[in-house]
Amino acid sequence: MRPKLTSLFLIFLILASACRKDSPKPDCVPYQPSAQLDIYSYPVLPGTPEWAKLQTGEEMYAVTQLPDSVMQAISTEGLVETCYTYPLRLNMTAWPTYQLGVESIMGIFNGFQELSRRSDASAALLARYEHMNPACYSGLTSETEVGRYTLDYALFEAVLAQEVFLFQFSAEQKNRLLKHALNNYAEKKKHPDIYSIFNLKSNAIILARLMFLEKYPPFMKSIQQDDFLRVFVESIELQGRVETIDTVVKHAKSFK
């Protein structure tokens, strides 16, 4: 059964990662894709009168699907941005585990299904990720804006950490992904008033699954000895032990 569409969990995350008034102001802004990119414009969006008329989750999922003609013509870069702004993407957080939520949305939304079939999807996702900097949140003035920005950041990383995309990466691309994910983690740690544990674990799952995919011996040994780490790799859940993130990052810093 699909989870009930609710904003309560989103509100919690927004409050948990909200910006304090005394936060240092960054000198850069969130990445914005080119206006020339063929990003799909969803005809019905949450908050509009048309959306308010929808009675069920099934109706909401139906009106946010991409037309076949769009999926056939849209560029992979445009498709990445279209998935990144999918109106029901926040429902990823409404499932018992984060991994189940990602799998559900990727199974429900035909945009993600199309992205999963494209041979250049991983390259496009990596290029997008390399333009994202956790320090660049200037211009986001309200707690809601900051909360949504950080949550969207985490959702993007969780999608990028899916095996369907990780398997596509070349050795050079994996090294770039590892480096950028580590840099992002270090930057997020500098802004604890902006980025919550939820954001850190979404960052760490990229590192963990890269090492798992490569069967990195020290990491694989840790998984065999640590059930918390094993569950994290499988489900993106910490089970209350945040130290698992530290274990992942420590291994990743030695991983080549």
C-alpha positions as CSV (number, residue, x, y, z in Angstrom):
1,M,0.0,0.0,0.0
2,R,1.3,3.4,-0.9
3,P,2.0,5.8,2.1
4,K,-0.6,8.5,2.9
5,L,0.5,11.8,1.3
6,T,1.4,14.0,4.2
7,S,3.5,17.1,5.0
8,L,4.2,16.3,8.6
9,F,7.4,14.5,8.0
10,L,8.5,17.3,5.6
11,I,7.8,19.9,8.3
12,F,9.8,18.0,10.8
13,L,12.8,17.8,8.4
14,I,12.5,21.5,7.6
15,L,12.5,22.4,11.2
16,A,15.4,20.0,12.0
17,S,17.6,21.5,9.3
18,A,16.4,25.1,9.5
19,C,18.9,28.0,9.2
20,R,19.5,30.0,12.4
21,K,19.5,33.8,12.0
22,D,23.1,34.0,13.0
23,S,24.3,31.6,10.3
24,P,27.2,33.0,8.2
25,K,26.1,34.2,4.8
26,P,27.7,32.3,2.0
27,D,29.1,34.1,-1.1
28,C,27.6,31.7,-3.6
29,V,24.0,30.6,-4.5
30,P,22.3,27.3,-5.3
31,Y,23.0,25.9,-8.7
32,Q,20.5,26.8,-11.3
33,P,20.3,24.8,-14.6
34,S,20.5,26.7,-17.9
35,A,17.2,28.2,-19.0
36,Q,17.8,26.7,-22.4
37,L,17.6,23.1,-21.0
38,D,14.5,21.2,-22.1
39,I,13.1,20.7,-18.6
40,Y,9.5,19.5,-18.5
41,S,7.0,21.8,-16.9
42,Y,4.5,19.9,-14.9
43,P,1.0,21.1,-15.8
44,V,-0.4,20.6,-12.3
45,L,1.6,21.4,-9.1
46,P,0.9,21.2,-5.4
47,G,-0.5,24.4,-4.0
48,T,-2.6,25.2,-7.1
49,P,-6.4,25.0,-7.3
50,E,-6.1,22.2,-9.9
51,W,-4.1,20.1,-7.4
52,A,-6.6,20.8,-4.6
53,K,-9.2,19.1,-6.7
54,L,-7.3,15.8,-6.7
55,Q,-8.9,13.3,-4.3
56,T,-6.4,10.4,-4.1
57,G,-2.7,9.7,-4.3
58,E,-3.3,7.7,-7.4
59,E,-4.7,10.9,-9.1
60,M,-1.7,12.8,-8.0
61,Y,0.7,10.2,-9.4
62,A,-1.3,10.1,-12.6
63,V,-1.1,13.9,-13.4
64,T,2.6,14.0,-12.7
65,Q,3.6,11.4,-15.2
66,L,5.5,12.4,-18.3
67,P,3.8,12.1,-21.7
68,D,5.4,9.5,-24.0
69,S,6.3,12.2,-26.5
70,V,8.3,14.0,-23.8
71,M,10.2,10.9,-22.7
72,Q,11.2,10.2,-26.3
73,A,12.4,13.7,-27.0
74,I,13.8,15.1,-23.8
75,S,17.6,15.2,-23.3
76,T,19.1,13.2,-20.5
77,E,20.3,16.5,-18.8
78,G,16.7,17.8,-19.1
79,L,15.4,14.5,-17.7
80,V,17.7,14.7,-14.7
81,E,16.3,18.2,-13.9
82,T,12.8,17.0,-14.5
83,C,13.2,14.1,-12.0
84,Y,14.9,16.5,-9.6
85,T,11.8,18.7,-9.5
86,Y,9.2,15.8,-9.6
87,P,6.3,17.2,-7.5
88,L,5.9,14.0,-5.4
89,R,9.6,13.4,-4.7
90,L,9.2,14.2,-1.0
91,N,7.1,11.1,-0.6
92,M,10.5,9.2,-0.6
93,T,10.6,10.1,3.1
94,A,7.2,8.6,4.0
95,W,8.3,4.9,3.8
96,P,9.5,2.7,6.6
97,T,13.1,2.9,5.2
98,Y,14.7,5.5,3.0
99,Q,15.7,2.9,0.5
100,L,12.1,1.7,0.1
101,G,11.0,5.3,-0.4
102,V,13.6,5.8,-3.2
103,E,12.6,2.5,-4.9
104,S,8.9,3.4,-4.7
105,I,9.3,6.8,-6.3
106,M,11.6,5.4,-9.0
107,G,9.0,2.7,-9.7
108,I,6.0,5.0,-9.7
109,F,7.3,7.9,-11.7
110,N,8.0,7.2,-15.4
111,G,10.6,9.9,-15.6
112,F,12.8,7.9,-13.2
113,Q,12.1,4.8,-15.1
114,E,13.2,6.4,-18.4
115,L,16.3,7.8,-16.7
116,S,17.2,4.3,-15.4
117,R,17.2,3.1,-19.0
118,R,19.5,5.7,-20.4
119,S,23.2,4.7,-20.9
120,D,24.3,8.3,-20.2
121,A,22.2,8.8,-17.1
122,S,25.1,8.4,-14.6
123,A,27.3,10.8,-16.5
124,A,24.4,13.4,-16.4
125,L,23.7,12.8,-12.7
126,L,27.4,13.2,-11.9
127,A,27.7,16.4,-13.9
128,R,24.7,17.8,-12.0
129,Y,26.1,16.7,-8.6
130,E,29.5,18.3,-9.3
131,H,27.7,21.6,-9.7
132,M,26.1,21.3,-6.3
133,N,27.9,22.8,-3.3
134,P,26.5,22.5,0.2
135,A,27.9,26.0,1.1
136,C,25.9,27.7,-1.6
137,Y,22.6,28.4,0.0
138,S,22.7,32.2,-0.2
139,G,19.4,33.9,-1.2
140,L,17.3,31.3,0.7
141,T,15.8,33.6,3.3
142,S,13.1,31.6,5.1
143,E,13.4,28.4,7.2
144,T,11.0,26.7,4.7
145,E,13.3,27.5,1.7
146,V,16.4,26.3,3.5
147,G,14.7,23.2,4.7
148,R,13.4,22.3,1.2
149,Y,16.8,23.0,-0.3
150,T,18.6,20.7,2.1
151,L,16.0,18.0,1.7
152,D,16.1,18.1,-2.1
153,Y,19.9,17.9,-1.8
154,A,19.5,14.7,0.3
155,L,17.0,13.2,-2.1
156,F,19.3,13.8,-5.1
157,E,22.1,12.0,-3.3
158,A,19.9,9.0,-2.4
159,V,18.9,8.6,-6.0
160,L,22.5,8.9,-7.2
161,A,23.5,6.1,-4.7
162,Q,21.2,3.6,-6.4
163,E,23.0,0.6,-8.0
164,V,21.3,1.1,-11.4
165,F,23.3,4.3,-11.7
166,L,26.5,3.3,-9.8
167,F,27.0,0.3,-12.1
168,Q,27.2,2.7,-15.1
169,F,30.2,4.6,-13.8
170,S,33.7,4.2,-15.2
171,A,36.7,4.0,-12.8
172,E,37.4,7.7,-13.5
173,Q,33.8,8.7,-12.8
174,K,33.8,6.7,-9.5
175,N,36.9,8.6,-8.4
176,R,35.2,11.9,-9.2
177,L,32.1,10.9,-7.4
178,L,34.0,9.7,-4.3
179,K,36.0,13.0,-4.2
180,H,33.0,15.2,-4.6
181,A,30.9,13.2,-2.0
182,L,33.8,13.5,0.5
183,N,34.1,17.2,-0.2
184,N,30.4,17.7,0.2
185,Y,30.4,15.8,3.5
186,A,33.2,18.0,4.9
187,E,31.3,21.1,3.8
188,K,28.1,20.0,5.4
189,K,29.9,19.4,8.6
190,K,30.8,23.1,8.7
191,H,27.1,24.0,8.7
192,P,25.4,21.9,11.4
193,D,22.7,24.5,11.7
194,I,21.8,24.0,8.0
195,Y,22.5,20.3,7.4
196,S,21.0,17.6,9.7
197,I,21.9,14.0,10.2
198,F,19.4,13.2,7.4
199,N,21.7,15.1,5.0
200,L,24.9,13.5,6.3
201,K,23.5,10.0,5.9
202,S,22.4,10.7,2.3
203,N,25.9,11.8,1.6
204,A,27.4,8.8,3.3
205,I,25.3,6.3,1.4
206,I,27.1,7.3,-1.8
207,L,30.4,6.6,-0.2
208,A,29.3,3.3,1.4
209,R,27.8,1.9,-1.8
210,L,30.8,2.9,-3.9
211,M,33.0,0.9,-1.5
212,F,30.5,-2.0,-1.4
213,L,30.4,-2.1,-5.2
214,E,34.1,-2.3,-5.4
215,K,34.3,-4.8,-2.6
216,Y,36.8,-2.7,-0.7
217,P,38.4,-5.2,1.7
218,P,38.5,-3.1,4.9
219,F,34.9,-1.9,4.4
220,M,33.6,-5.4,3.6
221,K,35.3,-6.6,6.8
222,S,33.6,-3.9,8.8
223,I,30.2,-4.9,7.3
224,Q,30.7,-8.5,8.4
225,Q,31.4,-7.3,11.9
226,D,28.9,-4.5,12.2
227,D,25.2,-5.1,11.7
228,F,24.4,-1.4,12.0
229,L,26.7,-0.8,9.0
230,R,25.2,-3.6,7.0
231,V,21.7,-2.3,7.6
232,F,22.8,1.2,6.6
233,V,24.2,0.0,3.3
234,E,21.0,-1.9,2.5
235,S,18.3,0.5,3.8
236,I,20.0,3.9,4.3
237,E,18.9,3.7,7.9
238,L,21.1,4.4,10.9
239,Q,18.9,2.7,13.6
240,G,19.8,5.5,16.0
241,R,23.6,5.0,15.7
242,V,25.0,8.1,14.0
243,E,28.5,6.8,14.5
244,T,27.9,4.6,11.5
245,I,28.4,7.7,9.3
246,D,31.8,8.2,10.9
247,T,32.8,4.6,10.1
248,V,31.8,5.1,6.4
249,V,33.7,8.3,6.0
250,K,36.8,7.0,7.7
251,H,36.9,4.1,5.3
252,A,36.1,6.3,2.3
253,K,39.1,8.6,3.0
254,S,41.4,5.6,2.6
255,F,39.5,4.1,-0.4
256,K,41.2,4.5,-3.8
